[in-house]
Amino acid sequence: MSVNQIHEYFNREPENWNILTFLEECKLALFKQKGTDYANARKWKKEAKPVNGPSVHFHKITGSSVITINNGLLDVEEEIPPLKNIVKCVPPTSEKWAQLPSGQGVKDIFSKNVSQLAKSTKDKETLTAIEKATLRYSVSRIIDLSAHMQDWFSDEELEFMKEDYKTILKVPDLEEEVNIFITEVEKMVWNDPNKAYKFCMERQINSEVNTCIYKISKIYGDFLYEVKDGTDMLDSGDETHTEVDIIVKATSYIVKALIKGLKIYYKWGESFCPLSRSANFERVPMCDVRFLSSSSVDLGEWEFAVHASATKSIGDRCRSARVNQSILNGILNLNLTDNQAKIAKVPFLQIAGTYGQMLLEDLVNGFYCVFPGASFELPTKLSQIHKLRQTVKIFKYVLETYDETSKILDELDHG
C-alpha cells in the first residue's frame, strides 16, 4: 500500500470501519526482529511538504515503519484523531510480540481495545482524560505500560513484554563511599543540622572535582542550607507554591550538581522541542525541562505539575510520551550504526507535586513503548532528608544515560 494512497478499505461508510477487518484485508509487510526497528528507524526521512492540521503518515521502509505526525511535527493539543487515522496506525505483526504467553498477540490486543474505545466514544460530547489520552496514544502507536493501557494485558503478558528492559530499568546503587557519606549525614542532622551542613561543605572541598562524592556532597550541602533552620523549600508565605517553584527550588540544585562534567546541557522553563513542535506555531507543546547533547540534539524532556491530580497527570504523561517519542525518532534518524542505535533510548521523568517516576521510551517490535521505572519523592524539608538518596540515584542514572547518548552523537560529528 503506497504511503500517499488511501487503502480501498476506506471507500466503505465510516460506521463500517473496523480495525480487525482492516488488518485482515490490508497487505503490509511483517516487522522484522527487534534490531531491525532501530536500523530502519534511523533511515526515516521527514517530508518537506507542509501540513495544515493534524495528519498521520505511515513511512514504509523495507520490513518496518516509523510513524510521523504532521511530517514529524507533533501537535500535542490537537483534536482527538478520527477513527480513520487510528485504524491506519496499527502496525503489522512483529515476530516476538506476535504471540504472547497467553496466545494473544500485542497487535491484536492493541487493535481490539483501540477499536472498541474509538467506537464507544464516537458520539460522546465530552471524553474523560483516559479516553483522550488513549486515542492520542493510539494514533502515535504508543503503548504506555506505566498507565491505564497496562490493564489491557495480563500480569504474565506484561512480564513478557518487559523482559528485555529489566536491566536498563534497574537504577544502579551509589558507590559505597557515597552511601557511607549519606548515612553519616542522615544521622548527623538529628543532633546538629548546622554541623551536618558544614560536614557536607568540607567533604566537597576536599574531594576531587566532578567525582561522584564531590557532586553528592554538594547536593546534600545545598539541601541542608535551605532547610536546616526548619524551612520548607516550597513555602511561599501566604501564596501557594507554583510549578516553577518545584523546578527551581526542589529540583534544579540536584540537576546542576549532577550535570557537572557531563557533555549535556539543559533548558528550564517554557521552551519547545523543535522535533515536536506543532505545525501551528500558536499551539506549540511547551516543555518544562529539555536536555540536549553538546551538539544541541534533544535527548529527553521532563514534565512537571504543581499538583498530583489524576486528570493532569494522565494528560501530562501522554504529552510527555509523545514529545519523547519525537526525540527518539530524531536520534534514530541520525546516521548511527546498528549498535549505536540499539543503545539509544529515551528515559525521562514525570513529576507531579513532589512525587515523580522515571520512565523509558523505546521503539520495540513496531510500537513505541513506555516502560515504568522507579518512583521517588522530592524532599522539601529537613525531616524528609532520607528521601533524597533515592531521588539522587534516579536523577544521576537518567542524566548519565543522556550523557552516553551525547557521546555517541559527538562521535558522529567528529567521525
C-alpha positions in Angstrom: 0.0 0.0 0.0 1.5 3.3 -1.0 2.1 5.9 1.7 0.3 8.5 -0.4 -2.8 6.4 -1.3 -5.9 5.7 0.8 -6.5 2.0 1.1 -9.6 0.8 -0.7 -11.0 -0.4 2.6 -11.9 3.2 3.4 -14.3 3.5 0.4 -17.0 2.0 2.6 -19.0 4.0 5.1 -17.2 5.1 8.3 -19.6 3.3 10.5 -18.5 0.0 8.9 -14.8 0.6 9.6 -13.2 -1.9 12.0 -9.5 -2.3 12.9 -9.5 -6.0 12.8 -11.2 -6.4 9.4 -8.9 -3.7 8.0 -5.8 -5.6 9.1 -7.2 -8.8 7.5 -7.6 -7.0 4.2 -4.5 -4.8 4.3 -1.4 -6.5 2.9 1.5 -4.9 4.8 5.0 -6.4 5.2 5.8 -8.1 8.5 8.0 -6.4 11.0 11.4 -8.0 11.4 13.0 -8.8 14.7 13.8 -6.2 17.4 17.1 -4.9 16.0 15.5 -4.1 12.6 13.3 -1.4 14.2 16.4 0.6 15.0 18.2 0.0 11.8 15.2 1.2 9.7 14.1 4.0 12.0 17.3 5.8 11.6 16.7 5.8 7.8 13.4 7.7 8.3 13.2 10.8 6.3 11.0 13.8 7.1 8.9 15.1 4.2 9.3 18.8 3.5 5.7 19.3 2.4 3.8 21.5 4.9 0.7 20.1 6.6 -2.4 22.1 7.6 -3.8 20.5 10.7 -3.1 17.1 12.2 -2.2 14.3 9.7 -0.6 10.9 10.0 1.9 9.3 7.6 3.0 5.7 7.7 6.5 5.6 6.2 7.2 2.2 4.9 10.9 1.2 4.9 11.9 -2.3 4.0 10.4 -4.5 6.6 9.4 -1.8 9.1 7.8 1.6 9.6 8.2 4.8 11.6 5.2 6.9 12.3 5.3 10.7 11.9 2.6 13.2 12.7 2.4 16.5 10.7 5.5 15.3 8.9 7.4 14.8 12.1 6.0 17.8 13.9 3.8 16.9 16.8 0.7 18.9 17.7 0.1 17.8 21.2 -3.1 19.6 21.8 -4.8 18.7 18.6 -8.4 17.5 18.4 -9.0 13.8 19.0 -7.9 11.9 15.9 -10.7 10.4 13.8 -11.2 6.6 13.6 -9.8 6.6 10.1 -6.4 7.8 11.3 -6.4 5.5 14.3 -7.1 2.4 12.1 -4.2 3.3 9.8 -1.7 3.5 12.7 -1.9 -0.1 13.9 1.4 -1.8 12.8 1.6 -5.2 11.3 2.5 -8.3 13.3 6.1 -8.4 14.7 7.8 -11.7 15.3 8.5 -11.5 19.1 5.2 -10.0 20.1 3.1 -11.9 17.5 2.2 -14.4 20.3 2.4 -13.6 24.0 2.5 -16.5 26.6 -1.3 -16.2 26.7 -1.5 -17.0 23.0 -2.6 -13.5 22.0 -0.6 -11.0 20.0 0.2 -7.4 21.1 -1.2 -6.1 17.8 -4.5 -7.9 18.3 -4.8 -6.7 21.9 -4.0 -3.2 20.9 -6.3 -3.2 17.9 -9.2 -4.6 19.9 -9.0 -2.1 22.7 -8.5 0.9 20.5 -11.3 -0.1 18.1 -13.7 -0.6 21.0 -12.8 2.8 22.5 -13.0 4.6 19.2 -16.4 3.3 18.6 -17.7 3.8 22.1 -16.6 7.5 22.1 -17.6 8.3 18.6 -20.7 10.2 19.6 -19.7 11.4 23.0 -19.5 15.2 23.5 -17.1 15.0 26.4 -14.3 12.5 26.8 -12.5 11.5 30.0 -8.8 12.2 30.4 -8.1 8.5 29.9 -10.2 8.3 26.7 -8.4 11.3 25.3 -5.0 10.0 26.2 -5.7 6.5 24.8 -6.9 7.9 21.4 -3.9 10.1 21.2 -1.5 7.3 22.2 -3.1 5.0 19.5 -2.5 7.4 16.6 1.1 7.6 17.7 1.4 3.9 18.1 2.4 4.3 21.7 1.8 1.6 24.3 2.2 3.2 27.8 2.8 0.3 30.2 3.1 2.8 33.0 -0.5 4.0 32.8 -4.0 2.7 32.1 -3.0 0.8 29.0 -1.3 -1.8 31.1 -4.8 -3.0 32.1 -5.1 -4.4 28.6 -2.5 -7.1 29.4 -2.4 -9.8 32.0 0.5 -9.9 34.5 2.1 -12.7 32.6 1.9 -10.7 29.3 3.3 -7.6 31.0 6.2 -9.6 32.4 7.0 -11.0 29.0 6.9 -7.5 27.3 9.2 -6.0 30.0 11.7 -8.9 30.0 14.3 -7.2 27.9 14.1 -4.0 29.8 14.6 -5.2 33.4 18.3 -4.4 33.5 18.0 -0.9 32.0 15.1 0.0 34.3 17.1 -1.0 37.3 18.7 2.1 38.8 22.3 1.3 39.9 23.2 1.8 43.5 25.5 4.6 44.5 29.2 3.9 45.2 29.9 2.6 48.7 31.9 5.7 49.6 28.8 7.8 48.7 26.4 5.7 50.6 28.5 5.8 53.8 28.7 9.6 53.5 24.9 9.9 53.1 24.3 7.7 56.1 26.6 9.8 58.2 24.8 13.0 57.1 21.3 11.5 57.8 22.4 10.6 61.4 24.1 13.9 62.0 21.1 16.1 61.1 19.0 14.9 64.0 21.5 16.2 66.5 23.0 19.3 64.8 21.9 20.3 61.3 24.5 23.0 61.1 27.2 20.6 61.8 25.9 18.3 59.1 25.9 21.2 56.6 29.5 22.1 57.4 30.4 18.4 57.1 29.0 18.4 53.5 30.8 21.5 52.5 34.1 20.3 53.8 33.7 17.0 52.1 33.0 18.7 48.8 36.1 21.0 49.1 38.3 18.0 49.9 37.0 15.8 47.1 38.3 15.6 43.5 36.3 17.9 41.2 33.3 16.3 39.5 33.7 12.9 41.2 30.5 11.3 42.5 31.3 12.2 46.1 32.0 15.8 45.1 28.6 16.1 43.4 26.6 14.3 46.1 28.2 16.3 49.0 27.3 19.5 47.1 23.7 18.4 46.7 23.3 17.5 50.4 25.0 20.7 51.4 22.7 22.8 49.2 19.6 20.9 50.6 20.7 21.5 54.2 21.4 25.1 53.6 17.8 25.6 52.6 16.1 23.5 55.3 18.4 23.3 58.3 16.5 26.1 60.1 13.2 24.3 59.7 12.2 25.9 56.4 10.1 24.1 53.8 11.7 24.7 50.3 8.3 25.2 48.8 7.0 27.6 51.5 5.9 30.7 49.6 4.4 32.6 52.6 0.7 33.3 52.0 0.9 32.2 48.4 0.6 28.7 47.1 3.8 27.3 45.5 3.9 27.0 41.8 5.2 24.6 39.2 8.2 26.9 38.8 8.9 26.6 42.5 9.1 22.8 42.2 11.5 23.1 39.3 13.7 25.9 40.6 13.6 25.2 44.4 13.2 21.5 44.7 14.8 20.1 41.5 17.4 22.4 39.9 20.0 22.1 42.7 20.2 18.4 42.1 20.5 18.6 38.3 23.0 21.4 38.5 25.3 19.4 40.6 25.0 16.1 38.8 25.4 17.6 35.3 28.8 18.9 36.1 31.4 17.3 33.8 28.8 15.7 31.6 28.5 16.5 27.9 24.9 17.6 28.1 23.1 20.8 29.0 19.5 21.7 29.9 16.9 24.4 29.3 14.5 25.2 32.1 11.1 26.8 31.6 8.8 27.4 28.7 10.7 26.3 25.6 9.8 23.8 22.9 11.5 20.8 21.4 11.9 21.6 17.6 11.4 17.9 16.8 7.9 18.0 18.4 6.7 21.5 17.6 3.2 22.0 16.2 2.6 22.9 12.5 0.5 25.6 14.1 3.1 27.7 16.0 0.4 29.2 18.2 -0.1 25.7 19.7 3.5 24.5 20.3 3.9 21.9 23.0 5.9 23.8 25.6 8.5 21.7 27.6 9.2 22.2 31.2 12.8 21.0 31.1 14.7 19.8 28.0 18.1 18.1 28.0 20.3 18.4 24.9 23.6 17.0 23.7 26.7 19.1 23.3 25.8 19.2 19.6 22.3 20.6 20.5 20.3 17.4 19.8 17.4 16.8 22.1 17.9 13.9 24.4 14.8 13.9 26.7 12.0 16.1 28.2 10.8 16.2 31.7 7.3 17.2 32.7 6.2 18.9 35.9 2.9 19.7 37.5 2.2 21.7 40.7 -0.4 19.1 42.0 -0.7 15.3 41.6 -4.3 15.3 40.2 -5.3 12.3 38.2 -6.6 14.3 35.2 -3.5 16.5 34.9 -1.1 13.5 35.4 -2.8 11.5 32.7 -2.6 14.4 30.2 1.0 15.2 31.1 2.1 11.6 30.8 0.5 11.3 27.3 2.0 14.6 26.2 5.5 13.8 27.5 5.4 10.3 26.0 4.7 11.8 22.6 7.3 14.6 22.8 9.9 12.0 23.9 8.7 9.8 21.0 9.6 12.6 18.6 13.0 13.0 20.4 13.7 9.2 20.0 12.8 9.4 16.3 15.1 12.4 15.9 18.0 10.4 17.4 17.3 7.3 15.4 17.1 9.4 12.2 20.8 10.2 12.6 23.5 8.2 10.8 24.0 5.7 13.7 25.5 2.2 13.4 23.2 -0.6 14.4 24.9 -1.0 17.8 24.7 2.8 18.5 21.0 2.8 17.5 20.3 -0.1 19.9 21.8 1.9 22.8 19.7 5.0 22.0 16.8 5.0 24.4 15.0 7.9 25.9 14.5 7.9 29.7 12.5 10.8 31.2 10.9 11.9 34.4 7.3 13.0 35.2 6.9 14.9 38.4 3.5 15.8 39.9 3.7 17.8 43.0 6.8 16.4 44.8 6.1 12.8 43.6 7.9 11.5 40.5 8.7 8.5 38.4 11.3 7.5 35.9 10.1 6.2 32.5 11.8 4.8 29.5 10.6 5.1 25.9 11.9 2.8 23.2 10.9 1.6 19.7 10.3 -2.1 20.0 8.5 -4.5 17.8 6.7 -1.8 15.8 5.4 0.1 18.8 6.8 2.9 20.8 6.6 1.6 24.4 6.8 3.5 27.6 8.1 1.3 30.4 7.6 2.3 34.0 10.7 2.7 36.2 11.5 3.6 39.8 9.5 6.2 41.8 10.8 8.9 44.0 9.8 11.9 46.1 11.5 15.3 46.2 12.3 16.2 49.8 11.5 19.8 50.7 12.2 19.9 54.5 14.7 18.5 56.9 12.6 15.6 58.2 12.5 14.3 54.6 16.3 14.1 54.0 16.1 10.3 53.9 14.1 10.6 50.6 17.0 12.5 48.9 19.1 9.4 48.3 16.6 7.6 46.0 15.9 10.9 44.1 19.6 11.5 43.5 20.1 7.9 42.3 17.4 8.2 39.7 18.4 11.7 38.5 22.0 10.6 38.3 21.1 7.5 36.2 18.9 9.4 33.8 21.4 12.2 33.2 24.3 9.7 32.7 22.2 7.9 30.2 21.7 11.2 28.3 25.5 11.7 28.5 26.1 8.3 26.9 23.9 9.2 24.0 25.5 12.6 23.7 28.9 11.0 23.4 27.6 8.8 20.6 26.4 11.9 18.8 29.8 13.5 19.3 31.4 10.6 17.6 29.2 11.2 14.6 30.2 14.9 14.4 33.9 14.0 14.6 33.7 10.9 12.5 
